[in-house]
């Protein structure tokens, strides 16, 4: 992003909007594939409201994780630091979301 800003090839809003337009269909496709492989084999409720809500929640979580990845990549000075920080932040998010904590 800094290289494009220095060359003044396009405004940062164009970069952000193009990232959003490109990422939304891809996150929807991957969320839909994962949802099909996860929701019905788990034997969860099959009525449209529950199934659609689960799909929407997983799609929003996918968008969140992609956005967090973009944030960390923009925040870190190089690729190695970004890769190390991604693992830490995603572990942090999953721990406090309750998915990795024990029941008792």
N, CA, C and O atoms as a GROMACS GRO file, in nm:
protein
  416
    1UNK      N    1   0.082  -0.118   0.000
    1UNK     CA    2   0.000   0.000   0.000
    1UNK      C    3   0.087   0.125   0.000
    1UNK      O    4   0.052   0.225  -0.063
    2UNK      N    5   0.200   0.120   0.070
    2UNK     CA    6   0.286   0.238   0.074
    2UNK      C    7   0.350   0.264  -0.062
    2UNK      O    8   0.370   0.380  -0.100
    3UNK      N    9   0.381   0.159  -0.135
    3UNK     CA   10   0.440   0.176  -0.267
    3UNK      C   11   0.341   0.246  -0.360
    3UNK      O   12   0.380   0.335  -0.436
    4UNK      N   13   0.214   0.205  -0.354
    4UNK     CA   14   0.114   0.268  -0.439
    4UNK      C   15   0.087   0.412  -0.396
    4UNK      O   16   0.059   0.499  -0.479
    5UNK      N   17   0.095   0.436  -0.265
    5UNK     CA   18   0.073   0.573  -0.216
    5UNK      C   19   0.186   0.664  -0.264
    5UNK      O   20   0.160   0.779  -0.301
    6UNK      N   21   0.308   0.615  -0.262
    6UNK     CA   22   0.421   0.697  -0.307
    6UNK      C   23   0.415   0.722  -0.457
    6UNK      O   24   0.453   0.830  -0.502
    7UNK      N   25   0.368   0.625  -0.534
    7UNK     CA   26   0.361   0.644  -0.679
    7UNK      C   27   0.236   0.720  -0.721
    7UNK      O   28   0.224   0.761  -0.837
    8UNK      N   29   0.142   0.738  -0.630
    8UNK     CA   30   0.016   0.808  -0.656
    8UNK      C   31  -0.060   0.746  -0.774
    8UNK      O   32  -0.120   0.817  -0.855
    9UNK      N   33  -0.057   0.614  -0.782
    9UNK     CA   34  -0.127   0.547  -0.891
    9UNK      C   35  -0.278   0.544  -0.866
    9UNK      O   36  -0.356   0.552  -0.961
   10UNK      N   37  -0.320   0.531  -0.741
   10UNK     CA   38  -0.461   0.541  -0.707
   10UNK      C   39  -0.475   0.576  -0.560
   10UNK      O   40  -0.381   0.563  -0.482
   11UNK      N   41  -0.593   0.622  -0.524
   11UNK     CA   42  -0.621   0.665  -0.388
   11UNK      C   43  -0.641   0.543  -0.298
   11UNK      O   44  -0.676   0.436  -0.347
   12UNK      N   45  -0.619   0.558  -0.168
   12UNK     CA   46  -0.630   0.446  -0.075
   12UNK      C   47  -0.773   0.396  -0.065
   12UNK      O   48  -0.795   0.278  -0.036
   13UNK      N   49  -0.871   0.482  -0.088
   13UNK     CA   50  -1.011   0.439  -0.082
   13UNK      C   51  -1.039   0.338  -0.193
   13UNK      O   52  -1.116   0.244  -0.174
   14UNK      N   53  -0.978   0.357  -0.309
   14UNK     CA   54  -0.995   0.263  -0.420
   14UNK      C   55  -0.938   0.127  -0.381
   14UNK      O   56  -0.996   0.024  -0.412
   15UNK      N   57  -0.824   0.126  -0.313
   15UNK     CA   58  -0.764   0.000  -0.268
   15UNK      C   59  -0.855  -0.071  -0.169
   15UNK      O   60  -0.877  -0.192  -0.180
   16UNK      N   61  -0.909   0.002  -0.073
   16UNK     CA   62  -0.995  -0.059   0.028
   16UNK      C   63  -1.124  -0.110  -0.034
   16UNK      O   64  -1.167  -0.221  -0.004
   17UNK      N   65  -1.187  -0.030  -0.119
   17UNK     CA   66  -1.312  -0.072  -0.182
   17UNK      C   67  -1.292  -0.192  -0.274
   17UNK      O   68  -1.377  -0.281  -0.278
   18UNK      N   69  -1.182  -0.195  -0.347
   18UNK     CA   70  -1.158  -0.310  -0.434
   18UNK      C   71  -1.131  -0.436  -0.351
   18UNK      O   72  -1.170  -0.545  -0.391
   19UNK      N   73  -1.064  -0.421  -0.238
   19UNK     CA   74  -1.043  -0.537  -0.150
   19UNK      C   75  -1.175  -0.589  -0.097
   19UNK      O   76  -1.196  -0.711  -0.089
   20UNK      N   77  -1.264  -0.499  -0.060
   20UNK     CA   78  -1.395  -0.541  -0.010
   20UNK      C   79  -1.475  -0.611  -0.118
   20UNK      O   80  -1.533  -0.717  -0.095
   21UNK      N   81  -1.479  -0.553  -0.237
   21UNK     CA   82  -1.556  -0.611  -0.347
   21UNK      C   83  -1.502  -0.747  -0.387
   21UNK      O   84  -1.580  -0.837  -0.420
   22UNK      N   85  -1.372  -0.764  -0.384
   22UNK     CA   86  -1.312  -0.892  -0.421
   22UNK      C   87  -1.328  -0.996  -0.311
   22UNK      O   88  -1.357  -1.112  -0.340
   23UNK      N   89  -1.312  -0.957  -0.186
   23UNK     CA   90  -1.312  -1.055  -0.077
   23UNK      C   91  -1.451  -1.106  -0.041
   23UNK      O   92  -1.463  -1.221   0.002
   24UNK      N   93  -1.556  -1.026  -0.056
   24UNK     CA   94  -1.689  -1.071  -0.015
   24UNK      C   95  -1.736  -1.196  -0.088
   24UNK      O   96  -1.782  -1.289  -0.021
   25UNK      N   97  -1.727  -1.204  -0.221
   25UNK     CA   98  -1.770  -1.330  -0.286
   25UNK      C   99  -1.683  -1.450  -0.247
   25UNK      O  100  -1.735  -1.560  -0.230
   26UNK      N  101  -1.553  -1.430  -0.235
   26UNK     CA  102  -1.466  -1.542  -0.199
   26UNK      C  103  -1.492  -1.591  -0.057
   26UNK      O  104  -1.492  -1.711  -0.032
   27UNK      N  105  -1.515  -1.499   0.036
   27UNK     CA  106  -1.546  -1.544   0.172
   27UNK      C  107  -1.683  -1.611   0.177
   27UNK      O  108  -1.703  -1.704   0.254
   28UNK      N  109  -1.777  -1.565   0.095
   28UNK     CA  110  -1.908  -1.630   0.091
   28UNK      C  111  -1.896  -1.772   0.037
   28UNK      O  112  -1.957  -1.865   0.091
   29UNK      N  113  -1.818  -1.790  -0.069
   29UNK     CA  114  -1.801  -1.924  -0.127
   29UNK      C  115  -1.734  -2.018  -0.028
   29UNK      O  116  -1.779  -2.132  -0.009
   30UNK      N  117  -1.626  -1.973   0.035
   30UNK     CA  118  -1.557  -2.060   0.131
   30UNK      C  119  -1.642  -2.086   0.255
   30UNK      O  120  -1.641  -2.197   0.308
   31UNK      N  121  -1.716  -1.985   0.301
   31UNK     CA  122  -1.805  -2.006   0.416
   31UNK      C  123  -1.917  -2.103   0.380
   31UNK      O  124  -1.956  -2.185   0.463
   32UNK      N  125  -1.968  -2.094   0.260
   32UNK     CA  126  -2.075  -2.185   0.217
   32UNK      C  127  -2.025  -2.329   0.208
   32UNK      O  128  -2.094  -2.421   0.250
   33UNK      N  129  -1.906  -2.348   0.154
   33UNK     CA  130  -1.848  -2.483   0.145
   33UNK      C  131  -1.826  -2.540   0.285
   33UNK      O  132  -1.863  -2.654   0.313
   34UNK      N  133  -1.765  -2.461   0.372
   34UNK     CA  134  -1.740  -2.510   0.507
   34UNK      C  135  -1.871  -2.536   0.580
   34UNK      O  136  -1.882  -2.633   0.654
   35UNK      N  137  -1.970  -2.449   0.560
   35UNK     CA  138  -2.099  -2.464   0.628
   35UNK      C  139  -2.168  -2.593   0.585
   35UNK      O  140  -2.224  -2.664   0.668
   36UNK      N  141  -2.165  -2.624   0.455
   36UNK     CA  142  -2.223  -2.751   0.408
   36UNK      C  143  -2.152  -2.871   0.469
   36UNK      O  144  -2.216  -2.969   0.506
   37UNK      N  145  -2.020  -2.863   0.480
   37UNK     CA  146  -1.944  -2.975   0.534
   37UNK      C  147  -1.955  -2.986   0.686
   37UNK      O  148  -1.922  -3.091   0.742
   38UNK      N  149  -1.999  -2.880   0.753
   38UNK     CA  150  -2.003  -2.879   0.898
   38UNK      C  151  -2.145  -2.887   0.954
   38UNK      O  152  -2.169  -2.962   1.048
   39UNK      N  153  -2.239  -2.812   0.898
   39UNK     CA  154  -2.370  -2.794   0.960
   39UNK      C  155  -2.455  -2.920   0.956
   39UNK      O  156  -2.503  -2.966   1.059
   40UNK      N  157  -2.474  -2.976   0.839
   40UNK     CA  158  -2.564  -3.090   0.826
   40UNK      C  159  -2.506  -3.220   0.883
   40UNK      O  160  -2.580  -3.295   0.946
   41UNK      N  161  -2.377  -3.250   0.864
   41UNK     CA  162  -2.325  -3.372   0.928
   41UNK      C  163  -2.327  -3.365   1.081
   41UNK      O  164  -2.330  -3.469   1.147
   42UNK      N  165  -2.326  -3.246   1.137
   42UNK     CA  166  -2.331  -3.234   1.283
   42UNK      C  167  -2.471  -3.259   1.337
   42UNK      O  168  -2.489  -3.272   1.458
   43UNK      N  169  -2.570  -3.266   1.249
   43UNK     CA  170  -2.707  -3.295   1.291
   43UNK      C  171  -2.778  -3.178   1.356
   43UNK      O  172  -2.864  -3.198   1.441
   44UNK      N  173  -2.743  -3.058   1.318
   44UNK     CA  174  -2.808  -2.940   1.375
   44UNK      C  175  -2.944  -2.919   1.311
   44UNK      O  176  -2.979  -2.988   1.215
   45UNK      N  177  -3.020  -2.824   1.362
   45UNK     CA  178  -3.157  -2.801   1.314
   45UNK      C  179  -3.156  -2.762   1.166
   45UNK      O  180  -3.072  -2.682   1.123
   46UNK      N  181  -3.248  -2.819   1.090
   46UNK     CA  182  -3.248  -2.797   0.945
   46UNK      C  183  -3.349  -2.695   0.898
   46UNK      O  184  -3.364  -2.675   0.777
   47UNK      N  185  -3.420  -2.629   0.989
   47UNK     CA  186  -3.513  -2.526   0.941
   47UNK      C  187  -3.434  -2.406   0.889
   47UNK      O  188  -3.323  -2.381   0.936
   48UNK      N  189  -3.490  -2.332   0.794
   48UNK     CA  190  -3.414  -2.226   0.726
   48UNK      C  191  -3.364  -2.114   0.816
   48UNK      O  192  -3.258  -2.057   0.791
   49UNK      N  193  -3.438  -2.081   0.921
   49UNK     CA  194  -3.394  -1.970   1.005
   49UNK      C  195  -3.267  -2.006   1.083
   49UNK      O  196  -3.174  -1.925   1.090
   50UNK      N  197  -3.263  -2.125   1.141
   50UNK     CA  198  -3.143  -2.165   1.216
   50UNK      C  199  -3.025  -2.189   1.124
   50UNK      O  200  -2.913  -2.148   1.153
   51UNK      N  201  -3.051  -2.256   1.012
   51UNK     CA  202  -2.942  -2.286   0.918
   51UNK      C  203  -2.888  -2.157   0.855
   51UNK      O  204  -2.767  -2.141   0.842
   52UNK      N  205  -2.978  -2.067   0.818
   52UNK     CA  206  -2.935  -1.940   0.759
   52UNK      C  207  -2.860  -1.852   0.858
   52UNK      O  208  -2.763  -1.785   0.822
   53UNK      N  209  -2.905  -1.854   0.983
   53UNK     CA  210  -2.836  -1.776   1.085
   53UNK      C  211  -2.696  -1.830   1.110
   53UNK      O  212  -2.602  -1.753   1.129
   54UNK      N  213  -2.681  -1.962   1.111
   54UNK     CA  214  -2.549  -2.022   1.128
   54UNK      C  215  -2.458  -1.986   1.011
   54UNK      O  216  -2.340  -1.956   1.030
   55UNK      N  217  -2.513  -1.989   0.890
   55UNK     CA  218  -2.434  -1.950   0.772
   55UNK      C  219  -2.394  -1.803   0.780
   55UNK      O  220  -2.279  -1.769   0.752
   56UNK      N  221  -2.487  -1.717   0.818
   56UNK     CA  222  -2.456  -1.574   0.830
   56UNK      C  223  -2.348  -1.549   0.935
   56UNK      O  224  -2.257  -1.470   0.913
   57UNK      N  225  -2.359  -1.617   1.049
   57UNK     CA  226  -2.257  -1.600   1.154
   57UNK      C  227  -2.121  -1.646   1.107
   57UNK      O  228  -2.020  -1.580   1.133
   58UNK      N  229  -2.116  -1.760   1.037
   58UNK     CA  230  -1.987  -1.807   0.990
   58UNK      C  231  -1.931  -1.717   0.882
   58UNK      O  232  -1.810  -1.695   0.876
   59UNK      N  233  -2.018  -1.664   0.794
   59UNK     CA  234  -1.972  -1.572   0.690
   59UNK      C  235  -1.916  -1.444   0.752
   59UNK      O  236  -1.812  -1.395   0.710
   60UNK      N  237  -1.985  -1.390   0.851
   60UNK     CA  238  -1.936  -1.269   0.918
   60UNK      C  239  -1.804  -1.296   0.990
   60UNK      O  240  -1.716  -1.210   0.993
   61UNK      N  241  -1.790  -1.414   1.050
   61UNK     CA  242  -1.663  -1.448   1.114
   61UNK      C  243  -1.552  -1.460   1.010
   61UNK      O  244  -1.439  -1.420   1.037
   62UNK      N  245  -1.583  -1.514   0.892
   62UNK     CA  246  -1.484  -1.522   0.784
   62UNK      C  247  -1.441  -1.383   0.739
   62UNK      O  248  -1.322  -1.358   0.717
   63UNK      N  249  -1.536  -1.292   0.726
   63UNK     CA  250  -1.504  -1.155   0.688
   63UNK      C  251  -1.418  -1.089   0.796
   63UNK      O  252  -1.323  -1.016   0.766
   64UNK      N  253  -1.451  -1.116   0.922
   64UNK     CA  254  -1.372  -1.061   1.032
   64UNK      C  255  -1.228  -1.111   1.028
   64UNK      O  256  -1.134  -1.033   1.046
   65UNK      N  257  -1.209  -1.242   1.005
   65UNK     CA  258  -1.074  -1.296   1.004
   65UNK      C  259  -0.992  -1.242   0.887
   65UNK      O  260  -0.873  -1.216   0.902
   66UNK      N  261  -1.055  -1.225   0.772
   66UNK     CA  262  -0.984  -1.167   0.657
   66UNK      C  263  -0.947  -1.022   0.687
   66UNK      O  264  -0.836  -0.978   0.657
   67UNK      N  265  -1.040  -0.948   0.746
   67UNK     CA  266  -1.013  -0.808   0.780
   67UNK      C  267  -0.903  -0.797   0.886
   67UNK      O  268  -0.819  -0.708   0.878
   68UNK      N  269  -0.904  -0.887   0.983
   68UNK     CA  270  -0.798  -0.886   1.084
   68UNK      C  271  -0.664  -0.919   1.021
   68UNK      O  272  -0.562  -0.863   1.060
   69UNK      N  273  -0.663  -1.010   0.925
   69UNK     CA  274  -0.540  -1.041   0.853
   69UNK      C  275  -0.487  -0.921   0.777
   69UNK      O  276  -0.366  -0.896   0.777
   70UNK      N  277  -0.577  -0.846   0.710
   70UNK     CA  278  -0.536  -0.724   0.641
   70UNK      C  279  -0.480  -0.621   0.741
   70UNK      O  280  -0.379  -0.557   0.714
   71UNK      N  281  -0.546  -0.608   0.855
   71UNK     CA  282  -0.501  -0.512   0.956
   71UNK      C  283  -0.362  -0.547   1.006
   71UNK      O  284  -0.276  -0.459   1.017
   72UNK      N  285  -0.340  -0.673   1.035
   72UNK     CA  286  -0.209  -0.715   1.086
   72UNK      C  287  -0.103  -0.700   0.978
   72UNK      O  288   0.010  -0.658   1.008
   73UNK      N  289  -0.136  -0.732   0.854
   73UNK     CA  290  -0.039  -0.718   0.745
   73UNK      C  291  -0.001  -0.572   0.724
   73UNK      O  292   0.114  -0.541   0.693
   74UNK      N  293  -0.098  -0.480   0.739
   74UNK     CA  294  -0.068  -0.338   0.723
   74UNK      C  295   0.007  -0.283   0.843
   74UNK      O  296   0.083  -0.187   0.830
   75UNK      N  297  -0.013  -0.342   0.958
   75UNK     CA  298   0.046  -0.291   1.082
   75UNK      C  299   0.190  -0.335   1.100
   75UNK      O  300   0.271  -0.260   1.156
   76UNK      N  301   0.224  -0.454   1.056
   76UNK     CA  302   0.358  -0.509   1.078
   76UNK      C  303   0.457  -0.458   0.973
   76UNK      O  304   0.419  -0.426   0.861
   77UNK      N  305   0.584  -0.451   1.010
   77UNK     CA  306   0.683  -0.394   0.919
   77UNK      C  307   0.724  -0.486   0.804
   77UNK      O  308   0.764  -0.437   0.698
   78UNK      N  309   0.716  -0.618   0.823
   78UNK     CA  310   0.757  -0.710   0.716
   78UNK      C  311   0.673  -0.837   0.722
   78UNK      O  312   0.588  -0.854   0.810
   79UNK      N  313   0.698  -0.927   0.626
   79UNK     CA  314   0.618  -1.048   0.613
   79UNK      C  315   0.635  -1.141   0.732
   79UNK      O  316   0.536  -1.196   0.782
   80UNK      N  317   0.757  -1.161   0.778
   80UNK     CA  318   0.780  -1.254   0.890
   80UNK      C  319   0.711  -1.207   1.018
   80UNK      O  320   0.652  -1.288   1.089
   81UNK      N  321   0.718  -1.080   1.046
   81UNK     CA  322   0.651  -1.026   1.165
   81UNK      C  323   0.500  -1.040   1.151
   81UNK      O  324   0.430  -1.068   1.248
   82UNK      N  325   0.450  -1.021   1.031
   82UNK     CA  326   0.306  -1.035   1.006
   82UNK      C  327   0.260  -1.178   1.027
   82UNK      O  328   0.154  -1.202   1.086
   83UNK      N  329   0.338  -1.274   0.979
   83UNK     CA  330   0.302  -1.415   0.997
   83UNK      C  331   0.303  -1.454   1.145
   83UNK      O  332   0.216  -1.528   1.190
   84UNK      N  333   0.401  -1.406   1.219
   84UNK     CA  334   0.407  -1.437   1.362
   84UNK      C  335   0.291  -1.372   1.438
   84UNK      O  336   0.232  -1.435   1.526
   85UNK      N  337   0.258  -1.249   1.403
   85UNK     CA  338   0.150  -1.180   1.472
   85UNK      C  339   0.014  -1.240   1.438
   85UNK      O  340  -0.075  -1.243   1.523
   86UNK      N  341  -0.004  -1.288   1.314
   86UNK     CA  342  -0.131  -1.349   1.276
   86UNK      C  343  -0.163  -1.468   1.365
   86UNK      O  344  -0.275  -1.481   1.414
   87UNK      N  345  -0.066  -1.555   1.386
   87UNK     CA  346  -0.089  -1.671   1.472
   87UNK      C  347  -0.128  -1.632   1.612
   87UNK      O  348  -0.218  -1.691   1.672
   88UNK      N  349  -0.059  -1.533   1.666
   88UNK     CA  350  -0.089  -1.488   1.802
   88UNK      C  351  -0.228  -1.427   1.811
   88UNK      O  352  -0.304  -1.461   1.902
   89UNK      N  353  -0.263  -1.339   1.718
   89UNK     CA  354  -0.393  -1.272   1.726
   89UNK      C  355  -0.509  -1.367   1.702
   89UNK      O  356  -0.613  -1.354   1.767
   90UNK      N  357  -0.494  -1.462   1.611
   90UNK     CA  358  -0.603  -1.557   1.589
   90UNK      C  359  -0.618  -1.652   1.708
   90UNK      O  360  -0.730  -1.692   1.740
   91UNK      N  361  -0.508  -1.688   1.773
   91UNK     CA  362  -0.517  -1.768   1.895
   91UNK      C  363  -0.588  -1.687   2.004
   91UNK      O  364  -0.671  -1.740   2.077
   92UNK      N  365  -0.554  -1.561   2.014
   92UNK     CA  366  -0.615  -1.471   2.112
   92UNK      C  367  -0.765  -1.459   2.089
   92UNK      O  368  -0.844  -1.467   2.183
   93UNK      N  369  -0.806  -1.439   1.964
   93UNK     CA  370  -0.948  -1.426   1.929
   93UNK      C  371  -1.023  -1.554   1.960
   93UNK      O  372  -1.130  -1.550   2.020
   94UNK      N  373  -0.968  -1.668   1.920
   94UNK     CA  374  -1.037  -1.795   1.943
   94UNK      C  375  -1.043  -1.833   2.090
   94UNK      O  376  -1.140  -1.895   2.134
   95UNK      N  377  -0.942  -1.797   2.167
   95UNK     CA  378  -0.944  -1.828   2.309
   95UNK      C  379  -1.055  -1.751   2.380
   95UNK      O  380  -1.128  -1.808   2.461
   96UNK      N  381  -1.069  -1.624   2.350
   96UNK     CA  382  -1.170  -1.543   2.418
   96UNK      C  383  -1.307  -1.554   2.355
   96UNK      O  384  -1.404  -1.501   2.410
   97UNK      N  385  -1.319  -1.621   2.240
   97UNK     CA  386  -1.450  -1.648   2.182
   97UNK      C  387  -1.514  -1.769   2.248
   97UNK      O  388  -1.634  -1.791   2.235
   98UNK      N  389  -1.436  -1.847   2.318
   98UNK     CA  390  -1.488  -1.962   2.389
   98UNK      C  391  -1.475  -2.093   2.312
   98UNK      O  392  -1.517  -2.197   2.363
   99UNK      N  393  -1.419  -2.090   2.194
   99UNK     CA  394  -1.409  -2.214   2.116
   99UNK      C  395  -1.296  -2.303   2.162
   99UNK      O  396  -1.300  -2.424   2.137
  100UNK      N  397  -1.196  -2.249   2.227
  100UNK     CA  398  -1.082  -2.329   2.272
  100UNK      C  399  -1.079  -2.348   2.423
  100UNK      O  400  -0.984  -2.407   2.475
  101UNK      N  401  -1.180  -2.301   2.494
  101UNK     CA  402  -1.181  -2.315   2.638
  101UNK      C  403  -1.255  -2.442   2.678
  101UNK      O  404  -1.349  -2.485   2.610
  102UNK      N  405  -1.213  -2.501   2.788
  102UNK     CA  406  -1.278  -2.623   2.837
  102UNK      C  407  -1.413  -2.590   2.900
  102UNK      O  408  -1.434  -2.478   2.947
  103UNK      N  409  -1.503  -2.686   2.901
  103UNK     CA  410  -1.635  -2.664   2.959
  103UNK      C  411  -1.630  -2.646   3.110
  103UNK      O  412  -1.705  -2.566   3.166
  104UNK      N  413  -1.544  -2.718   3.174
  104UNK     CA  414  -1.540  -2.712   3.321
  104UNK      C  415  -1.408  -2.660   3.371
  104UNK      O  416  -1.388  -2.649   3.492
   0.00000   0.00000   0.00000
